[in-house]
Structure formats: structure tokens, C-alpha cells
Amino acid sequence: MTNISINKLHEFRDHPYQVLDNEEMNSLIESVQQQGIMTPLIVRPLEDTTDEFEIISGHRRFRAAQKAGLSEVPAFIRPVSRDEAAIMVVDSNLHREHLLPSEKAFAYKLKMEAMNRQGNRSDLTSSQVATKFDSATEIGKQANESRDTVYRYIRLTNLIPELLELMDEGKIAFSVGVELSYLDEDLQYSLLEIIERNDCTPSYSQAFRMHKAIRERLISPELVEQIMSEEKTQPA
């Protein structure tokens, strides 16, 4: 373990977990001010630098240390590759009690892409492809989820941020979000406009009909509007 200057630390690029400035963070800042960092961060040497590091585990502690005015933090240095670090980043938080759908979605995607680059090929968009090493199955085992559920979460990374935020807020169901993820960006923004205008969110039936229209190459902003108006929707 060694102490590392705050200025030499960088958050992990594409880190999938949110670090929020909320009451929990305020409590952590207070703890850091009184006792310092009790659990060292885990970092790795940053490529193309001589003395800078990328955080693998401890992003919340890092933020708290910054806000508490610390100049350095204790850390364990692990000389691992970017892909090895990505897997460690995901695994260090994957068993948290409360994970948002967006966090799971980007965590699963980050880990699968890292595993694939290590030589374990798999398809990110279809759960029908058989592979010698099935990274989705492996991720699912570690997260206590099915292979198909892993793929369905990864589909959510195709949602525009505004729709993904509605999922995180519990206003759009998981199954609905998966169906909506097949809409292209323009159609998703058309749908968002309808949601905001009518203070409603699509039901599973409506989302399924939109996805079906895509497969049949019949989808359009006008059809999205029609589907959203044809059955009772839920308040947003």
C-alpha cells in the first residue's frame, strides 16, 4: 500500500456506476474528514504516464476525499491491463444491494467487451449465437442472472439517456425498456416528446407493437404517436 496524490488519480473511463452527491455521500465525506480513508483504493498505472493512476475500486471514496480536501489517499497499485481492470471495476460493485438498470446495463456491456477482447468471442446483440466460451453465461453465473437477462440488460445501452433515466426512476419497466431499445434514436426522441406532452409512459403492449413494427419495416413517428394514443397509458 502507498499514499498517492489526489492529483495523480483519474476515474476509470466508462465507469458504469453512478457517484452521486447525496446524503450518503455527505456522510462519507464527514467520515473521511474525521477518520481519513479507512479502506484503500485499488488503482492501476495509467498508460503513457510515469506516475499517474486509474481507479479500479474506490470512486466514491475518491470523490469524498476530494470534497473533504485531502491531498492524498491510500491505495493498492495493481499492474493490470485495461481489460483486466474493466472486469475488476464491474465485479467490485456488481453485488451492491441497489443497482440501477442503467448501471447494470453498462456494467454488463463493459465486462463483456473486456472478456471478448481477451479472446472470448460473443455477440452483443443476439442471444442466439453459440460460442465456445459464452461470456454472457459466465457473467450471468457471477451475477446470479440468466444468459438472456444479461443480453436484455445490454440492450438497454441503446436507449437515449432520457428514456434510461425514466427506467432508473421506475417509470418505465425493464421489459418495456428492452422493447423500446430497438427504436432508433430519432424515434426514441419522438416517443420522449409524446411522453412529456401527455405525461404518460408506454405499456409493454405498446412497446411490443413498436418493436414489431420495426421488424416489419412499418415504423414511423406517426405510427409511434398512433400506438401511444390507442390504449390507456400510465402516468409518468
ROZA-989147 format. One record per residue (C-alpha): y, x, z. Coordinates in pm, 1 decimal. Layout:
! ROZA-989147
<pt <Y X Z>>
...
! end
This chain:
! ROZA-989147
<pt <0.0 0.0 0.0>>
<pt <353.9 114.3 -71.5>>
<pt <707.2 -22.5 -45.4>>
<pt <869.6 -95.9 -381.2>>
<pt <1236.0 -161.8 -454.2>>
<pt <1312.7 -524.1 -539.0>>
<pt <1499.4 -399.1 -846.1>>
<pt <1181.9 -239.3 -981.0>>
<pt <981.1 -562.6 -978.8>>
<pt <950.4 -814.2 -1263.0>>
<pt <795.6 -1160.1 -1268.0>>
<pt <481.3 -1191.2 -1474.7>>
<pt <570.9 -1303.8 -1828.4>>
<pt <448.0 -1659.6 -1897.5>>
<pt <370.3 -1708.8 -1529.5>>
<pt <228.2 -2066.4 -1521.5>>
<pt <311.4 -2164.0 -1163.1>>
<pt <647.2 -2305.1 -1057.9>>
<pt <853.0 -2127.5 -793.5>>
<pt <1080.7 -2397.0 -653.2>>
<pt <1387.6 -2365.8 -434.4>>
<pt <1283.0 -2640.5 -194.3>>
<pt <1228.1 -2687.9 179.5>>
<pt <906.7 -2490.0 167.1>>
<pt <1093.8 -2200.6 9.1>>
<pt <1366.6 -2226.4 272.8>>
<pt <1101.0 -2195.6 543.6>>
<pt <952.8 -1892.4 370.6>>
<pt <1297.4 -1729.6 343.7>>
<pt <1352.0 -1785.0 715.1>>
<pt <1012.3 -1631.3 792.0>>
<pt <1088.5 -1329.0 572.9>>
<pt <1424.8 -1281.2 742.7>>
<pt <1259.9 -1283.2 1085.9>>
<pt <931.3 -1103.7 1019.0>>
<pt <952.5 -946.7 675.4>>
<pt <678.7 -982.4 412.1>>
<pt <355.5 -1023.1 606.6>>
<pt <121.5 -1027.9 304.4>>
<pt <187.5 -752.1 48.0>>
<pt <241.6 -843.0 -315.9>>
<pt <-5.7 -732.6 -580.9>>
<pt <158.8 -564.0 -878.9>>
<pt <69.7 -354.5 -1178.8>>
<pt <257.9 -72.3 -1354.7>>
<pt <473.2 -214.7 -1634.6>>
<pt <404.1 -69.6 -1977.3>>
<pt <661.7 167.8 -2127.9>>
<pt <824.2 234.4 -1789.6>>
<pt <780.1 511.6 -1535.4>>
<pt <844.7 329.5 -1208.1>>
<pt <868.1 -44.5 -1273.2>>
<pt <607.9 -308.0 -1194.4>>
<pt <496.2 -657.9 -1294.7>>
<pt <399.6 -903.7 -1020.9>>
<pt <42.3 -1034.5 -1028.3>>
<pt <38.3 -1216.2 -695.7>>
<pt <334.9 -1299.3 -472.2>>
<pt <600.4 -1462.3 -691.0>>
<pt <711.2 -1695.8 -410.9>>
<pt <728.6 -1408.8 -161.4>>
<pt <927.1 -1209.2 -416.0>>
<pt <1179.3 -1494.1 -458.6>>
<pt <1205.1 -1533.8 -81.0>>
<pt <1259.8 -1160.2 -36.9>>
<pt <1539.9 -1167.8 -295.4>>
<pt <1710.4 -1459.0 -123.8>>
<pt <1662.6 -1301.8 218.0>>
<pt <1843.8 -990.3 99.0>>
<pt <1554.4 -745.1 128.8>>
<pt <1588.7 -423.7 -70.1>>
<pt <1216.0 -352.2 -93.5>>
<pt <881.2 -522.9 -36.2>>
<pt <529.1 -401.2 47.3>>
<pt <284.5 -411.2 -242.3>>
<pt <-57.0 -302.3 -359.8>>
<pt <-49.0 -139.5 -703.6>>
<pt <-337.5 -227.2 -935.3>>
<pt <-366.6 -26.4 -1261.6>>
<pt <-499.6 -316.4 -1469.0>>
<pt <-436.2 -427.7 -1827.2>>
<pt <-212.6 -718.8 -1920.1>>
<pt <-515.5 -940.5 -1986.2>>
<pt <-688.0 -844.7 -1662.6>>
<pt <-362.8 -916.6 -1480.3>>
<pt <-325.8 -1256.8 -1652.2>>
<pt <-667.9 -1361.8 -1522.8>>
<pt <-575.9 -1240.3 -1174.8>>
<pt <-244.4 -1432.5 -1187.6>>
<pt <-425.2 -1755.8 -1269.3>>
<pt <-704.6 -1707.7 -1018.0>>
<pt <-467.1 -1619.6 -734.1>>
<pt <-321.0 -1971.2 -739.3>>
<pt <-578.7 -2191.2 -910.4>>
<pt <-726.7 -2324.0 -587.8>>
<pt <-397.1 -2433.9 -437.8>>
<pt <-416.2 -2786.2 -297.2>>
<pt <-134.7 -2931.5 -507.3>>
<pt <-114.0 -2810.6 -866.3>>
<pt <99.6 -2993.0 -1119.7>>
<pt <-58.8 -3092.5 -1453.2>>
<pt <177.0 -2852.1 -1630.8>>
<pt <72.3 -2566.6 -1402.2>>
<pt <-296.3 -2625.9 -1467.5>>
<pt <-234.9 -2663.0 -1840.6>>
<pt <-53.5 -2333.1 -1885.0>>
<pt <-277.6 -2154.7 -1632.9>>
<pt <-594.0 -2252.6 -1820.8>>
<pt <-436.2 -2155.4 -2152.2>>
<pt <-314.6 -1819.0 -2020.4>>
<pt <-656.4 -1736.9 -1876.8>>
<pt <-849.7 -1848.5 -2185.5>>
<pt <-629.4 -1645.8 -2419.3>>
<pt <-673.2 -1339.8 -2197.7>>
<pt <-1050.8 -1385.0 -2188.8>>
<pt <-1060.7 -1429.4 -2567.1>>
<pt <-862.3 -1110.1 -2624.4>>
<pt <-1114.4 -930.4 -2407.2>>
<pt <-1373.3 -1024.7 -2666.3>>
<pt <-1491.6 -1366.1 -2552.4>>
<pt <-1405.1 -1581.6 -2852.5>>
<pt <-1346.6 -1953.8 -2814.8>>
<pt <-1139.6 -2226.2 -2983.3>>
<pt <-829.4 -2350.8 -2801.6>>
<pt <-806.9 -2683.5 -2981.9>>
<pt <-1160.2 -2817.4 -3011.5>>
<pt <-1432.2 -2854.3 -2751.9>>
<pt <-1698.0 -2890.5 -3023.8>>
<pt <-1728.9 -2521.1 -3115.2>>
<pt <-2032.7 -2344.5 -2974.7>>
<pt <-1975.3 -1980.1 -2884.3>>
<pt <-2192.4 -1704.7 -2746.0>>
<pt <-1963.3 -1681.3 -2445.5>>
<pt <-1786.9 -2007.0 -2369.2>>
<pt <-1465.5 -1920.6 -2185.2>>
<pt <-1379.2 -2288.1 -2125.4>>
<pt <-1710.3 -2340.7 -1947.1>>
<pt <-1654.7 -2026.2 -1742.2>>
<pt <-1303.2 -2134.9 -1643.4>>
<pt <-1433.6 -2480.8 -1558.4>>
<pt <-1703.0 -2342.2 -1331.3>>
<pt <-1448.1 -2137.7 -1139.4>>
<pt <-1208.2 -2433.6 -1110.6>>
<pt <-1476.9 -2695.6 -1044.1>>
<pt <-1391.4 -2880.0 -1366.5>>
<pt <-1587.1 -2966.2 -1679.4>>
<pt <-1550.8 -2772.7 -2002.7>>
<pt <-1393.5 -3075.4 -2173.0>>
<pt <-1143.3 -3118.8 -1888.3>>
<pt <-1030.5 -2759.0 -1935.9>>
<pt <-968.6 -2825.6 -2305.8>>
<pt <-787.8 -3150.8 -2225.9>>
<pt <-552.4 -2970.6 -1988.4>>
<pt <-483.4 -2706.4 -2252.6>>
<pt <-390.8 -2986.2 -2495.7>>
<pt <-102.2 -3072.9 -2262.9>>
<pt <71.7 -2746.2 -2356.5>>
<pt <152.4 -2917.8 -2688.4>>
<pt <374.5 -3171.9 -2513.1>>
<pt <751.3 -3131.4 -2520.5>>
<pt <892.2 -3026.5 -2179.2>>
<pt <1042.7 -3369.9 -2112.8>>
<pt <710.0 -3552.2 -2151.1>>
<pt <529.8 -3286.1 -1949.0>>
<pt <786.9 -3333.4 -1673.6>>
<pt <711.7 -3707.2 -1670.6>>
<pt <345.9 -3615.8 -1622.0>>
<pt <431.8 -3384.6 -1333.7>>
<pt <628.3 -3670.8 -1177.8>>
<pt <327.9 -3902.1 -1209.4>>
<pt <499.5 -4133.0 -1457.7>>
<pt <258.0 -4054.2 -1741.6>>
<pt <-115.4 -4048.5 -1669.3>>
<pt <-329.0 -3748.1 -1759.0>>
<pt <-534.1 -3939.0 -2018.6>>
<pt <-214.8 -4072.5 -2177.9>>
<pt <-60.7 -3724.9 -2193.6>>
<pt <-367.8 -3588.8 -2371.4>>
<pt <-341.2 -3856.5 -2642.0>>
<pt <34.7 -3801.1 -2681.8>>
<pt <-21.1 -3426.0 -2723.0>>
<pt <-141.6 -3492.0 -3079.7>>
<pt <202.0 -3619.5 -3184.3>>
<pt <423.1 -3360.2 -3349.3>>
<pt <745.6 -3254.8 -3178.6>>
<pt <971.9 -3491.4 -3374.2>>
<pt <753.1 -3791.1 -3292.9>>
<pt <739.0 -3691.9 -2928.0>>
<pt <1119.0 -3687.0 -2915.0>>
<pt <1126.0 -4026.4 -3087.9>>
<pt <890.3 -4154.4 -2817.9>>
<pt <1103.7 -3997.1 -2544.9>>
<pt <1409.6 -4180.0 -2678.3>>
<pt <1219.4 -4510.8 -2654.8>>
<pt <1102.6 -4428.5 -2301.7>>
<pt <1456.9 -4354.2 -2186.2>>
<pt <1609.1 -4651.3 -2369.0>>
<pt <1360.2 -4907.6 -2237.3>>
<pt <1279.8 -4745.3 -1902.2>>
<pt <908.8 -4753.8 -1981.7>>
<pt <613.8 -4523.8 -2042.8>>
<pt <320.3 -4576.8 -2282.2>>
<pt <-10.4 -4716.4 -2164.4>>
<pt <-336.8 -4546.7 -2257.2>>
<pt <-394.4 -4813.1 -2523.0>>
<pt <-58.0 -4739.7 -2682.9>>
<pt <-109.0 -4362.7 -2670.6>>
<pt <-457.6 -4402.3 -2818.6>>
<pt <-318.5 -4613.5 -3104.9>>
<pt <-59.8 -4344.7 -3180.1>>
<pt <-329.4 -4076.5 -3187.8>>
<pt <-545.8 -4296.8 -3410.9>>
<pt <-251.8 -4346.7 -3649.6>>
<pt <-215.1 -3967.6 -3671.9>>
<pt <-580.8 -3928.9 -3768.3>>
<pt <-533.7 -4199.0 -4033.9>>
<pt <-208.4 -4035.8 -4151.3>>
<pt <-13.9 -4354.3 -4087.3>>
<pt <211.4 -4235.1 -3805.4>>
<pt <590.6 -4260.3 -3826.4>>
<pt <880.5 -4308.2 -3584.1>>
<pt <887.9 -4673.7 -3688.3>>
<pt <520.0 -4717.2 -3602.5>>
<pt <573.5 -4549.6 -3263.0>>
<pt <854.3 -4799.2 -3197.9>>
<pt <631.5 -5086.5 -3306.4>>
<pt <340.1 -4978.6 -3087.3>>
<pt <567.4 -4939.7 -2785.3>>
<pt <707.2 -5291.2 -2834.9>>
<pt <378.2 -5472.9 -2890.6>>
<pt <239.7 -5470.0 -2540.9>>
<pt <378.5 -5468.8 -2192.0>>
<pt <469.9 -5120.0 -2073.0>>
<pt <505.1 -4977.8 -1727.0>>
<pt <840.6 -4891.9 -1564.7>>
<pt <919.8 -4520.4 -1594.5>>
! end
